[in-house]
Structures are given as C-alpha cells and as structure tokens.
Amino acid sequence: MAPCAAGQEKKRDYARVTMNRIQAKQILSFKRSIASIFIDECPLGEYLSKNGDSSYEDLWCAWLLPGDGQDGQDGQYIWTLLNEKRNCNLPVLLCPDDMDFWCTIIVAQVRFYEDTVVWERIGLVKEAIDVKQWRESGIQNIEKWSKSDREMYGDILQGAGADDKIWEKWWSEHWADEETRRLWNYFHVYFNNDENIQWLDCERLVFRTNDYDTCVSAFPGSY
C-alpha cells in the first residue's frame, strides 16, 4: 500500500472509533458537593453501577486527594501517575469514609496514545492487603535502596533484624518517606498485578486527549 493510501486508511480507522466524553462536574454526595468524573454525561460511580454493584454510586473520585502530601502520601502517588501520564492501573474511585487504599478501590487500566487516552478496562481491587508485606516494603526492603540510601543508612540499618525496634524508630522519624516507599514498592505493584483485579463488565472507553486533560485539571492536584 502506498504511503498516502496507508495514511488515509489510518484516518478512516480513527474515524470509526467511538469516542467517549469525559468531564469533571459537581455532584451531591452525602450532603456534600464534590467533583466527580462523568462518562458520557453520567457520574462514573453510577456508570459502573449499571453493570455492577449499586454501591459504586457512593464512591468518591480518587483524584480529590491533594497531591502535595499534606493529607498523606496516597494523593501524591495518584497525582504522580496523573501528571506524568503513566500507562498503569490508575485509582479512580475510593471509599469516601477514609479516602485511602485500605477499603474499596476502583482502578482504570489507562493507556496513552498520540491523540487519545484509553481506559482499556475498569476493575475492583479484590484481594486483601498483606499487612506484613506492606510493612516490610518500605525502608526494610533493602533491595529497593538507592545509592544514597546505602550511603546514609547502610551502617545503621542494613544489619538489623526484621523485628529490630530500630525500624520502628526510623518510621516514626521519617514517616512521609516511609509511606511513599510503601506506596510504590507495595501498593503500586499490587494494583498493577491483574490477578488482584476483578475486571468489571464495562466497555473500553476512548477519550480525546484534550478532553481528558481538561477533566484532570479540574481536580486539586494537577499542575
């Protein structure tokens, strides 16, 4: 096929793609007005409830968490994924009681392309968190240490036993750092293991990049 013909075929294929609309709008939930993701004019929780659990309607958008770390590091983790446009399983809905990763979590499998953003699948994180693995995934995970970690902590921590109180002392003095390590070393890996996700009966969603970026920018952690 000639180059110009190949380009025309590509344009025709692109034209056949059904585009979905993504927006950020206010909803009233538990007597509070909050921002929510809307898919084709429908709040995301309600959209998912059509083919799943009706309780999804009560979930709040995970992107409401601030990205500055003032309310814990979960929001900073989410906004790193959003702002860097990483291809991954991205948290999109959380239980409003605590807005963290210890209750209901809905993720979207996000893929970025030249002119579109695609949510290939949407799913529920289904397995219970392994607390022991989570606790040991921070500074205790020596395999994940950077060069600077080894220079700073090698003489102090590297020879400590798993139950040595020195670890708890370090956590209490460096909790923001410890929490960040556990998020990337444990939760990020956990969320991106598809065996831990119950994929919902939901169609593939395709958004125009400009619409997606506009939606993301309506939440508090964007830059």
N, C-alpha and C positions, 0 to 999 in steps of 0.2 A: 504494500500500500504506500502511495506517495506521501511525503511528509504533510502536505497541505490536507490531503484526504484524511490522514490519521488525526490531524488536529480537529477537523470538522466532526469526525466520529466521536472524539472525546467530548466535544461540546454537546453533541446530541445525547451522549450518555449522561452528562452532567445535568442536562435539562430534564431528563427523565427521573432524576432523583426527587423524591417527595421531601420537601423542606418543612421542617417543624419550626414553630415560633417559640422562642424563649424570651421571657421578660421577667423583670422584678416588679412586683406590685405589693401593696399593703393588704393584709388580711386581718381579721379579728379572731384571735385565738386565746381562750381562757381570759377573756375580757381585756386583752391587750392588743394593740395594733402593732404588728410586726411585718417586716419584709419577707416575702416568700417568692420562690421560683414558680413561675407559671409556664406550663407547657400547653401550647395551643389554647390559650385563654383559660386554662384550668390549673388551680394550685397543685403543685407536684404531689403532695400527700393525697389529695383527692384523686388525682390522675392515677396513682398507683393503686388506690383502694378499689378502683373499678374491677381490677382483675386479681385482687389480693385481699389482705386483711383490712377491715374498715378502720382499725386503729391507726393506720398510716396517716389518716387525716389529721390526727392530733400531734404529729411530729413537727418539729421546727427545723428550718433550714440551718444546716451546719455552718453556713457562711456568715451567720450572725455573730459568731465568735470573733472578737477583735484579733488582729494579727500582731499586736505589739507585745504579747506575752503578759500583760498586766493581770489578766484573769486566768492564768495558767498557760501552758505551752501548747495545748491542743489547737487553739486558734492559730498560733504561729505556724504550726505544722501544716494546717489546712491551707493557709494563705501562701506558704512557700509553694505548695503544689499548684495553686491557682495562678499566682503571679509568674511562676516560671513555666507555666503551661506544660506540665509533665504528663506524659501518657501513663496512666495508672488507674487503679480503683480509688476513686475520689469520694470521700464522705460528702453526702448531700443532705441527709436528714438525720436528726438526732432526737432522743427523748428530751422533752423540754424540762423535766424535773431537775436534771443536773447538767445537761448540755456537755457531756463528756463521752468517752469511749467505753464506759462501763455499763451501758444499758443498750437500748435499741439503736442500731446504726444501719443506715441505708447508704450504699455506695453506688456510684455510676462508673462504669468502665469507659474512660474518656480516651479518645484518640484525636489528635490534632492534625489537620491537613492544610493545604495551602489556602483554601477559601472556605473551609467548613470545619466545624467541630462536631464530632460524632460521639454520642453515648451508645456504645455497642450493646451494652446490657445494663440492667439495674438490678441490684440484689440486696438481700438482707444478710448481714454478718451473723452467722448462725451458731458458731461454736463458743463455748465458754472460754473466757480468758484464763490462761495458765498463770496463776499469780507467781509461782516460783520462777518460771521462765522470765516473766516480766521483771521481777525484782533483780534478777541476775543479768538482765540485758543492758544495764547502764554501765557505770564505771567498772563494775565487776567483769564485764565482757572484755577481757584484756585483748582478745583477738581483734577487736574493733578500735583499739587505741591508735591514735595518731602519733607521729614522731614527737610532737610537743607533749603529748600525754606521757610518753615514756620518759622524756627528759624531766618532767615535773613530778611524776608520781611513781616512777619505776622503783626507786629506793624505798619508798614508803609503803606502797600498796601491792606491788607485784608478788611478793612472797606471802601475803596474808591468806589465811584460810577462808573458806566460803562463809563460815559463821563468825568470823572475827568481827568484833564490835567496831573496828576501825572503819569498816564500810559504812555503817550507820552514821558514824561521826561525819564522814565525808558527805553523805547525802544531806544531812541537816545543814551543813555549811555551804553546800553548792546545789540546792535543790533544783533551781531552774535549769542548770546544766544537766543534772541527773535526769530530770523529767524529759528533757529534749533528747537525750541519748536513748531513753527507753521508748520514746515515740518512734524514732527512726529505726532502732535496732529490733524492736519487738512489734509495735502496732503496724508500722508501715509494711513490714514483711508479712505480717499476719493478714492484713487487708488485701494484699496482692497475691495471696495463695488462694486460687479459685476453689480449692477444696473446702475453704472456710466460708464460702458464699453460697447462699441459696438464691439462685437467679430467678427473678420473678417473670411471670408471663407478660412481658412488656415488649413492644416493638422497638426496633432500632430507631433512635432519634437523631436527626441530622439538622444542625443549625448553621446559619450563616455566621461566619466569624465575627462580623461587626455586631450582630445581634447578641451573640454570646458575650462578647467583651462588654457591651453596654449593660447587660444583665449583671455581670460580675461586679462592675464598677459601682453599682447601686448599693453594694454591701460595704460594711465599715472597714474591712481590712485591705482593700485594693489600693494600689498606688500607680 
